[in-house]
Amino acid sequence: MRLTCLLLLILVLPLPAVAQDRAKVERQFQSWLDQTIWPQARARGVSRATFQSAFEGVRLNWKLPDLVPPGSGTSTPKKQSQAEFGSPGKYFNRGSVQGATSVGRQMAKRHAATLARVEQRTGVPGRIILGIWGRESGYGRVDIPHDVFEVLGTKGFMSTRAAYFTGELIAALEIAQAGHAPGKAMKSSWAGALGQPQFMPSSFLKYAADGDGDGRADIWRSEADTIASIGNYLARHGWVQGRDWGFEVRVPNTVSCTLEGPDQGRRISAWEAMGITRVSGRPFPDHERRAEGYLLMPAGRHGPAFIVTPNFYVLKDYNMSDLYALFVGHVGDRIQYGVGDFSARWGDVGRMLRSDIARMQRALEKMGHDVGGADGLPGFKTRRSIGRWQEATGQDATCFPRPEMSARLR
């Protein structure tokens, strides 16, 4: 009984101190808004009324990740660093792909005129716009729950990237000042990404477009504005009109998986001469054969392979994940052309943590390989570095991390 009481005392006593500390930080936050953010916002043309409306009732959101409360010197743990890493095929689970496809076909019919108009103006195919819209917000059906001023205010005041989020907070105030959406309609993700296309505020200011002619770019409530904004973003990032995003292919064993990457491009006709063929059995279109393409093997030899075009890397400008860009292109093709699943299966690559992969990446870096950073995510630089290490040590190159490599890559 005494032990129980002592433990309860230990647990209860710190709580008032924690509450006092948080109350103190909240007061510092309000002072920071008035003394630091307001002068910057005023200099960018934001009125006091807009500023006060944006922050009315806003308090710090202590549940957000990567926070560094004043005086603590430490951030909240990055739980994702210990996330389990598995087959890239998980990204293409049947429910996500079929859901994005079936609703996308409905949206293609409902918004045919808008999609055609945006494609004519930007050169971006409607199916690609639909693929992004579906992935980002389920065509506007996914709840976007956060108040952008609470999120960006919290992160600008006490996150590991405070300067970046402070800039985004000022941009969000500029959006509110311009009247694109009432302040309380400006909902965001936990990271501050806005509306149906999930633009960060600075991207909104550069790329959001008015698709319905009302003089605003309301990416929260207007589907036409959402479509126009996505198309404008991709066009401004270099979408090449008339080219596809890529093709699923068969890669013979005579072609090394270490040839992957946007820095190792060659004419598609040259890849074809090496024995790479489309899984459909159809030839590559003539205009594509004459242009440059790049080998993409997102699971190394453990999954589907692709020859992609520069447009694939425009999709990666929207989200830097290979799998994201592949999902968007694949769903777009399913919507418009009715294609089925990828021909090749995603293989079982074993169970690993991101920290395991980061350890492998650091070992490869020590050998002189450029893995693109030891972040625990096997991007194309990591994949081909693994393949080059395998070839140099007399192994068959598979270009993808597996648990059994851990003992040799430490």
Phi, psi and omega per residue, in radians:
M1 nan -0.777 3.112
R2 -1.048 -0.736 -3.136
L3 -1.096 -0.736 3.136
T4 -1.079 -0.769 3.138
C5 -1.111 -0.707 3.130
L6 -1.101 -0.742 3.124
L7 -1.112 -0.723 3.117
L8 -1.096 -0.685 3.122
L9 -1.098 -0.736 3.138
I10 -1.107 -0.698 -3.096
L11 -1.271 -0.600 -3.027
V12 -1.448 -0.651 -3.016
L13 -0.996 -0.718 -3.084
P14 -1.204 -0.295 -2.992
L15 -1.065 -0.795 3.107
P16 -1.044 -0.661 3.123
A17 -1.109 -0.739 3.108
V18 -1.073 -0.773 3.138
A19 -1.082 -0.735 3.113
Q20 -1.118 -0.734 3.127
D21 -1.059 -0.769 -3.129
R22 -1.175 -0.667 3.105
A23 -1.097 -0.668 3.108
K24 -1.136 -0.753 3.137
V25 -1.142 -0.679 3.097
E26 -1.028 -0.731 3.117
R27 -1.133 -0.681 3.091
Q28 -1.110 -0.651 3.124
F29 -1.086 -0.802 -3.139
Q30 -1.111 -0.670 3.089
S31 -1.141 -0.694 3.120
W32 -1.087 -0.724 3.104
L33 -1.038 -0.796 -3.072
D34 -1.287 -0.701 -2.987
Q35 -1.618 -0.442 -3.101
T36 -1.922 -0.866 -3.046
I37 -1.346 -0.754 -3.096
W38 -1.040 -0.807 3.112
P39 -1.044 -0.676 3.117
Q40 -1.169 -0.725 -3.140
A41 -1.140 -0.750 3.129
R42 -1.056 -0.692 3.130
A43 -1.141 -0.394 3.114
R44 -1.698 0.238 3.040
G45 1.569 0.217 3.133
V46 -1.474 2.285 -3.127
S47 -1.388 2.790 3.092
R48 -1.103 -0.626 3.135
A49 -1.115 -0.756 3.100
T50 -1.107 -0.745 -3.137
F51 -1.069 -0.841 -3.107
Q52 -1.165 -0.659 3.103
S53 -1.133 -0.700 -3.120
A54 -1.098 -0.687 -3.020
F55 -1.797 0.165 3.111
E56 -1.092 2.086 3.127
G57 1.331 0.045 -3.094
V58 -1.363 2.286 3.060
R59 -2.232 2.948 3.108
L60 -1.136 2.442 3.063
N61 -1.753 1.753 -3.039
W62 -1.339 -0.086 -3.113
K63 -1.527 -0.179 -3.112
L64 -1.232 2.624 -3.133
P65 -1.389 2.843 3.007
D66 1.080 0.705 3.113
L67 -1.650 2.514 3.096
V68 -2.209 1.534 -3.135
P69 -1.020 2.499 -3.128
P70 -0.911 2.290 3.111
G71 1.513 -0.183 -3.088
S72 -1.446 -0.643 -3.126
G73 1.294 -0.018 -3.133
T74 -2.318 2.699 3.109
S75 -1.812 2.840 3.028
T76 -1.149 2.616 -3.040
P77 -1.062 2.539 3.027
K78 -1.544 1.566 -3.057
K79 -1.064 -0.523 -3.073
Q80 -1.168 -0.307 -3.120
S81 -1.182 -0.375 3.113
Q82 -1.837 0.280 -3.138
A83 -1.160 2.566 3.081
E84 -1.264 2.439 3.089
F85 -1.966 2.283 -3.133
G86 -2.291 -2.746 -3.119
S87 -1.106 2.404 3.037
P88 -1.010 -0.342 3.131
G89 -1.045 -0.387 3.117
K90 -1.071 -0.490 -3.136
Y91 -1.158 -0.422 -3.073
F92 -1.891 0.686 -3.140
N93 -1.068 2.596 -2.979
R94 -1.002 -0.689 -3.108
G95 -1.104 -0.772 -3.122
S96 -1.151 -0.782 -3.089
V97 -1.190 -0.833 -3.100
Q98 -1.196 -0.642 3.112
G99 -1.120 -0.807 3.133
A100 -1.120 -0.566 -3.139
T101 -1.283 -0.863 -3.044
S102 -1.157 -0.776 3.106
V103 -1.225 -0.598 3.107
G104 -1.064 -0.652 3.100
R105 -1.154 -0.653 3.070
Q106 -1.111 -0.766 -3.137
M107 -1.174 -0.570 3.111
A108 -1.083 -0.663 3.109
K109 -1.304 -0.776 -3.066
R110 -1.127 -0.637 -3.037
H111 -2.002 0.523 -3.064
A112 -0.991 -0.769 -3.090
A113 -1.157 -0.749 3.136
T114 -1.146 -0.777 3.134
L115 -1.070 -0.739 3.135
A116 -1.134 -0.705 -3.133
R117 -1.148 -0.750 -3.136
V118 -1.198 -0.669 3.109
E119 -1.118 -0.699 3.128
Q120 -1.119 -0.640 -3.084
R121 -1.389 -0.634 -3.006
T122 -1.888 -0.365 -3.056
G123 1.468 -0.008 -3.112
V124 -1.568 2.154 -3.130
P125 -1.063 2.500 3.135
G126 -1.018 -0.603 -3.096
R127 -1.133 -0.553 3.132
I128 -1.265 -0.727 3.074
I129 -1.044 -0.759 3.129
L130 -1.107 -0.689 3.132
G131 -1.054 -0.739 3.119
I132 -1.206 -0.803 -3.127
W133 -1.015 -0.752 3.128
G134 -1.143 -0.703 -3.110
R135 -1.256 -0.653 -3.043
E136 -1.317 -0.713 -3.037
S137 -2.538 0.318 -3.125
G138 1.018 0.688 -3.117
Y139 1.046 0.665 3.102
G140 1.470 0.062 -3.092
R141 -1.591 -0.280 3.124
V142 -1.422 2.343 -3.138
D143 -1.165 2.302 3.053
I144 -1.968 1.693 -2.777
P145 -1.564 -0.314 -2.889
H146 -1.630 2.592 2.977
D147 -1.349 2.098 -3.032
V148 -1.077 -0.559 -3.111
F149 -1.302 -0.536 3.030
E150 -1.186 -0.805 -3.114
V151 -1.124 -0.960 -3.066
L152 -1.251 -0.539 3.052
G153 -1.104 -0.803 3.121
T154 -1.080 -0.832 -3.068
K155 -1.251 -0.587 3.086
G156 -1.206 -0.547 -3.115
F157 -1.428 -0.669 -3.032
M158 -2.657 1.049 3.023
S159 -2.188 2.991 3.140
T160 -1.237 -0.216 3.099
R161 -2.212 0.903 -3.003
A162 -1.032 -0.740 -3.100
A163 -1.092 -0.746 3.123
Y164 -1.062 -0.844 -3.066
F165 -1.271 -0.467 3.035
T166 -1.112 -0.757 3.081
G167 -1.064 -0.700 3.120
E168 -1.190 -0.589 3.096
L169 -1.118 -0.766 3.099
I170 -1.071 -0.721 3.115
A171 -1.089 -0.691 3.119
A172 -1.104 -0.670 3.091
L173 -1.140 -0.645 3.079
E174 -1.102 -0.671 3.112
I175 -1.115 -0.770 3.117
A176 -1.102 -0.706 3.136
Q177 -1.081 -0.647 -3.120
A178 -1.292 -0.202 3.061
G179 1.377 0.396 3.133
H180 -1.165 -0.512 3.057
A181 -2.757 2.523 3.048
P182 -0.982 2.562 -3.041
G183 -0.862 -0.782 -3.070
K184 -1.350 -0.119 3.043
A185 -1.563 -0.124 -3.082
M186 -1.437 1.321 -3.125
K187 -1.519 2.621 -3.084
S188 -2.457 3.010 2.977
S189 -1.349 3.113 3.109
W190 -1.125 -0.310 3.134
A191 -1.706 -0.026 3.127
G192 1.663 0.178 3.122
A193 -1.389 2.365 -2.917
L194 -1.741 2.413 2.859
G195 1.095 -2.851 -3.033
Q196 -1.178 -0.612 3.080
P197 -1.538 -0.064 3.109
Q198 1.003 0.963 3.040
F199 -1.498 2.382 2.869
M200 -1.188 2.655 -3.065
P201 -0.937 -0.685 3.126
S202 -1.129 -0.626 3.069
S203 -1.199 -0.654 3.080
F204 -0.982 -0.846 -3.096
L205 -1.065 -0.510 -3.121
K206 -1.528 -0.644 -2.882
Y207 -2.175 -0.237 -3.125
A208 -1.103 2.481 -3.035
A209 -2.328 2.668 3.090
D210 -1.544 1.919 -3.106
G211 -1.712 -0.238 -3.095
D212 -1.993 0.085 3.012
G213 1.343 0.320 -3.126
D214 -1.663 0.073 3.102
G215 1.525 -0.001 3.112
R216 -2.135 2.831 3.020
A217 -2.040 1.402 -3.046
D218 -1.618 1.543 -3.091
I219 -1.414 0.062 3.085
W220 -1.612 -0.725 -2.985
R221 -2.072 -0.279 -3.082
S222 -1.807 2.055 3.108
E223 -1.229 -0.613 3.118
A224 -1.132 -0.709 3.110
D225 -1.170 -0.638 3.110
T226 -1.102 -0.826 3.132
I227 -1.067 -0.823 -3.118
A228 -1.115 -0.634 -3.099
S229 -1.219 -0.736 3.110
I230 -1.115 -0.782 3.122
G231 -1.072 -0.732 3.136
N232 -1.133 -0.715 3.123
Y233 -1.023 -0.863 -3.090
L234 -1.172 -0.692 3.123
A235 -1.099 -0.758 -3.125
R236 -1.203 -0.354 3.101
H237 -1.635 0.111 2.963
G238 1.826 0.380 3.110
W239 -0.992 2.268 -3.113
V240 -1.613 1.932 -3.118
Q241 -1.087 2.379 3.083
G242 1.614 -0.219 3.100
R243 -1.752 2.656 3.084
D244 -1.432 -3.138 3.035
W245 -1.572 -0.509 -3.123
G246 2.861 3.133 -3.052
F247 -2.478 2.391 3.005
E248 -1.269 2.410 -3.039
V249 -2.388 2.905 2.952
R250 -1.805 2.265 -3.114
V251 -1.943 1.963 -3.125
P252 -1.167 2.790 -3.131
N253 -1.096 -0.323 3.127
T254 -1.309 -0.200 3.105
V255 -1.814 2.059 -3.074
S256 -1.263 2.425 3.075
C257 -1.196 -0.191 3.103
T258 -1.300 -0.078 3.103
L259 -1.478 0.089 -3.128
E260 -1.205 2.629 2.962
G261 2.211 2.628 -3.120
P262 -1.239 -0.207 3.106
D263 -1.653 0.130 3.124
Q264 -2.223 0.663 -3.096
G265 -1.287 2.754 3.030
R266 -2.721 2.904 3.116
R267 -0.992 2.509 3.141
I268 -1.088 -0.540 3.078
S269 -1.096 -0.539 3.105
A270 -1.243 -0.715 3.048
W271 -1.064 -0.707 3.130
E272 -1.074 -0.709 3.140
A273 -1.158 -0.394 3.105
M274 -1.433 -0.075 3.094
G275 1.869 0.047 3.125
I276 -1.393 2.259 -3.104
T277 -2.288 2.725 3.066
R278 -1.251 2.498 -3.138
V279 -1.201 -0.390 -3.138
S280 -1.260 -0.293 -3.063
G281 1.516 -0.212 3.119
R282 -1.407 2.667 3.079
P283 -1.274 2.781 3.000
F284 -1.154 2.492 3.082
P285 -1.000 2.544 -3.069
D286 -0.991 -0.766 -3.088
H287 -1.179 -0.461 3.084
E288 -1.357 -0.642 -3.119
R289 -1.050 -0.575 -3.102
R290 -1.414 -0.192 -3.062
A291 -1.863 3.009 -3.056
E292 -1.415 2.514 3.056
G293 -2.420 2.928 -3.024
Y294 -2.376 2.492 3.116
L295 -1.380 2.294 3.097
L296 -2.237 2.125 3.105
M297 -2.318 1.412 -2.964
P298 -1.144 -0.281 3.025
A299 -2.132 0.410 -3.071
G300 1.053 -2.376 3.115
R301 -1.422 0.111 -3.088
H302 -1.771 0.342 -3.123
G303 -2.995 -2.962 -3.113
P304 -1.106 2.698 3.102
A305 -2.171 2.727 -3.030
F306 -2.532 2.622 2.821
I307 -1.830 2.076 -3.086
V308 -1.973 2.844 -3.095
T309 -1.895 3.072 3.068
P310 -0.977 -0.460 3.140
N311 -1.133 -0.484 3.069
F312 -1.047 -0.687 -3.108
Y313 -1.373 -0.329 2.944
V314 -1.187 -0.715 3.065
L315 -1.068 -0.616 3.109
K316 -1.222 -0.365 3.019
D317 -1.146 -0.460 3.108
Y318 -1.329 -0.677 3.096
N319 -2.686 2.196 -2.916
M320 -1.280 0.099 -3.137
S321 -1.477 2.293 3.005
D322 -1.006 -0.728 -3.078
L323 -1.176 -0.634 3.074
Y324 -1.053 -0.903 -3.117
A325 -1.067 -0.673 3.125
L326 -1.165 -0.721 3.112
F327 -1.054 -0.821 -3.112
V328 -1.063 -0.847 3.141
G329 -1.100 -0.732 -3.112
H330 -1.154 -0.802 3.130
V331 -1.118 -0.694 3.083
G332 -1.034 -0.734 3.107
D333 -1.144 -0.662 3.115
R334 -1.151 -0.690 -3.137
I335 -1.111 -0.831 -3.007
Q336 -1.547 -0.703 -2.994
Y337 -1.843 -0.179 3.130
G338 1.265 0.417 3.130
V339 -1.179 2.793 3.131
G340 -1.694 -2.739 3.135
D341 -1.147 2.881 3.027
F342 -1.009 2.575 -3.108
S343 -1.185 -0.793 -3.134
A344 -1.466 2.575 3.125
R345 -1.510 2.630 2.991
W346 -1.382 2.137 -3.082
G347 -1.412 2.894 3.060
D348 -1.420 2.015 -3.099
V349 -1.782 0.150 3.118
G350 1.508 2.963 -3.093
R351 -1.788 2.181 3.137
M352 -2.447 2.794 2.966
L353 -1.684 2.730 3.058
R354 -1.037 -0.565 3.119
S355 -1.143 -0.556 3.078
D356 -1.118 -0.777 -3.122
I357 -1.178 -0.683 3.106
A358 -1.065 -0.623 3.100
R359 -1.121 -0.753 3.095
M360 -1.081 -0.738 -3.126
Q361 -1.077 -0.730 3.135
R362 -1.142 -0.640 3.096
A363 -1.136 -0.710 3.112
L364 -1.166 -0.653 3.093
E365 -1.075 -0.679 3.118
K366 -1.110 -0.461 3.100
M367 -1.450 -0.088 3.127
G368 1.783 0.099 -3.136
H369 -1.436 2.544 3.009
D370 -1.651 1.802 -3.096
V371 -1.701 0.019 3.140
G372 1.402 0.254 -3.134
G373 1.873 2.448 -3.122
A374 -1.542 1.296 -3.065
D375 -1.853 0.041 -3.136
G376 1.408 0.108 3.123
L377 -2.075 2.138 -3.065
P378 -1.437 1.409 3.033
G379 -1.273 -3.083 -3.014
F380 -1.090 -0.565 3.130
K381 -1.194 -0.654 3.073
T382 -1.202 -0.758 -3.099
R383 -1.051 -0.835 -3.089
R384 -1.303 -0.470 3.058
S385 -1.139 -0.691 3.058
I386 -1.071 -0.769 3.131
G387 -1.089 -0.709 3.132
R388 -1.172 -0.681 3.062
W389 -1.106 -0.726 3.120
Q390 -1.083 -0.803 3.140
E391 -1.113 -0.688 -3.116
A392 -1.195 -0.389 -3.119
T393 -1.855 0.295 3.040
G394 1.374 0.296 3.123
Q395 -1.734 2.814 2.987
D396 -1.278 2.273 -3.098
A397 -1.318 2.133 3.052
T398 -1.977 -0.320 3.016
C399 1.031 0.746 3.056
F400 -2.806 2.458 -3.121
P401 -1.220 2.503 3.043
R402 -2.401 2.724 -3.083
P403 -0.972 -0.644 -3.081
E404 -1.199 -0.208 3.083
M405 -1.363 -0.317 -3.000
S406 -0.995 -0.687 -3.087
A407 -1.153 -0.518 -3.098
R408 -1.663 -0.328 3.134
L409 -2.012 1.425 -3.110
R410 -2.247 nan nan
